[in-house]
Amino acid sequence: MNNDTLKSDRIQISVLGAGSWGTALALVLYANGCEVTLWEFQKEAAEKLDHIRENLQFLPGIAIPRGIFITSDLEQAISNKSMLILAVPSHVVREVARQIHALRMKNKPIIVNVAKGIENESLLRMSQVIRESLPDIPEESLAVLSGPSHAEEVSRQIPTAIVAASVSVDTAKFVQSTFMNNYFRVYRSRDVIGVELGGALKNIIAIAAGICDGAGFGDNTKAALQPRGLVEMARLGVKMGADRMTFAGLSGMGDLIVTCMSKHSRNRFVGEQVGKGRKLADVLKDMVMVAEGVRTTKSAYELSRRYNVEMPITEQAYYILFEGKSPREAMYELMLRDPKSESWG
């Protein structure tokens, strides 16, 4: 990381992706005095967003200051920036990163990923996808931002706490100081694997929580589902090189709680609709926003088999979403598994 970047008085940052989360983060950075560019890949959508200064589709009711520059030109968006925030859905992170690489940036900005997912085909975490697609960017310049943070609340400056993770302490500190303010608190971590997996895997448990709601199960059921789901997340995480305790923090338990319980949770909504008997394809067709947990359920199911990790909730969620299993049959199978001792692992 360039020392000039750390000393910059007015940091030039581009947020790539003008969905709800990308827009909310652009607002945080602008409030912190950064020079912010917001990139929307569709030209007409970018022009409309620039004209009306409100993200009607993803974040209605929130004004976007004129000081935030909006463009659909990726080369213009990434030119001479100190930091790039990848706020696109996880399944398009590779493509956007490849487009950035093809533009041959002269500088080497810090890359911060905020997408929460695991790539289906490769089963790679997002930072691994970025490293493959941007080989000129050193690992020390990559960071992950994750935690319990609905865009609808952050954009209204409701107090929120998240985690910035990087293998480089300097990078994590820089991301932390750049984002942090009186309503957006940022902790830091060096456990990139754990922070990434926490953000991705909790979406599966949120879908399962929604299925419980839709199928008519009670509070007892969801209260059992969340800690047992957290155990599954930690089991796989440890096998993949994460610190188990990371899953007890904001990017694990914190994000799990908010995604399982919140009215803003897209993943919980998908599960609820499926629990009520709707077909997954019909639910997704009617949604404007992306529910990352659907694709992640496939990836996590495959990873559990690859690493020989017992993940019964994830397994049943997979069967319900992709093999048409009934929620009640899945619940009975979970309840009638062999008796076990409760353990954090």
Rosetta blueprint (number, residue, H / E / L):
1 M L
2 N L
3 N H
4 D H
5 T H
6 L H
7 K H
8 S L
9 D L
10 R L
11 I L
12 Q E
13 I E
14 S E
15 V E
16 L E
17 G L
18 A L
19 G L
20 S H
21 W H
22 G H
23 T H
24 A H
25 L H
26 A H
27 L H
28 V H
29 L H
30 Y H
31 A H
32 N L
33 G L
34 C L
35 E E
36 V E
37 T E
38 L E
39 W E
40 E L
41 F L
42 Q L
43 K H
44 E H
45 A H
46 A H
47 E H
48 K H
49 L H
50 D H
51 H H
52 I H
53 R L
54 E E
55 N E
56 L L
57 Q L
58 F L
59 L E
60 P E
61 G E
62 I E
63 A E
64 I L
65 P L
66 R L
67 G L
68 I L
69 F E
70 I E
71 T E
72 S L
73 D L
74 L H
75 E H
76 Q H
77 A H
78 I H
79 S L
80 N L
81 K L
82 S L
83 M E
84 L E
85 I E
86 L E
87 A L
88 V L
89 P L
90 S H
91 H H
92 V H
93 V H
94 R H
95 E H
96 V H
97 A H
98 R H
99 Q H
100 I H
101 H H
102 A H
103 L L
104 R L
105 M L
106 K L
107 N L
108 K L
109 P L
110 I E
111 I E
112 V E
113 N E
114 V L
115 A L
116 K L
117 G L
118 I E
119 E L
120 N L
121 E L
122 S L
123 L L
124 L L
125 R E
126 M H
127 S H
128 Q H
129 V H
130 I H
131 R H
132 E H
133 S H
134 L L
135 P L
136 D L
137 I L
138 P L
139 E H
140 E H
141 S H
142 L E
143 A E
144 V E
145 L E
146 S E
147 G L
148 P L
149 S L
150 H L
151 A H
152 E H
153 E H
154 V H
155 S L
156 R L
157 Q L
158 I L
159 P L
160 T E
161 A E
162 I E
163 V E
164 A E
165 A E
166 S L
167 V L
168 S L
169 V H
170 D H
171 T H
172 A H
173 K H
174 F H
175 V H
176 Q H
177 S H
178 T H
179 F H
180 M L
181 N L
182 N L
183 Y L
184 F E
185 R E
186 V E
187 Y E
188 R E
189 S E
190 R L
191 D L
192 V H
193 I H
194 G H
195 V H
196 E H
197 L H
198 G H
199 G H
200 A H
201 L H
202 K H
203 N H
204 I H
205 I H
206 A H
207 I H
208 A H
209 A H
210 G H
211 I H
212 C H
213 D H
214 G H
215 A H
216 G L
217 F L
218 G L
219 D H
220 N H
221 T H
222 K H
223 A H
224 A H
225 L H
226 Q H
227 P H
228 R H
229 G H
230 L H
231 V H
232 E H
233 M H
234 A H
235 R H
236 L H
237 G H
238 V H
239 K H
240 M L
241 G L
242 A L
243 D L
244 R H
245 M H
246 T H
247 F H
248 A H
249 G L
250 L H
251 S H
252 G H
253 M H
254 G H
255 D H
256 L H
257 I H
258 V H
259 T H
260 C H
261 M H
262 S L
263 K L
264 H L
265 S L
266 R H
267 N H
268 R H
269 F H
270 V H
271 G H
272 E H
273 Q H
274 V H
275 G H
276 K L
277 G L
278 R L
279 K L
280 L H
281 A H
282 D H
283 V H
284 L H
285 K H
286 D L
287 M L
288 V L
289 M L
290 V L
291 A L
292 E H
293 G H
294 V H
295 R H
296 T H
297 T H
298 K H
299 S H
300 A H
301 Y H
302 E H
303 L H
304 S H
305 R H
306 R H
307 Y L
308 N L
309 V L
310 E L
311 M L
312 P H
313 I H
314 T H
315 E H
316 Q H
317 A H
318 Y H
319 Y H
320 I H
321 L H
322 F H
323 E H
324 G L
325 K L
326 S L
327 P H
328 R H
329 E H
330 A H
331 M H
332 Y H
333 E H
334 L H
335 M H
336 L L
337 R L
338 D L
339 P L
340 K L
341 S L
342 E L
343 S L
344 W L
345 G L
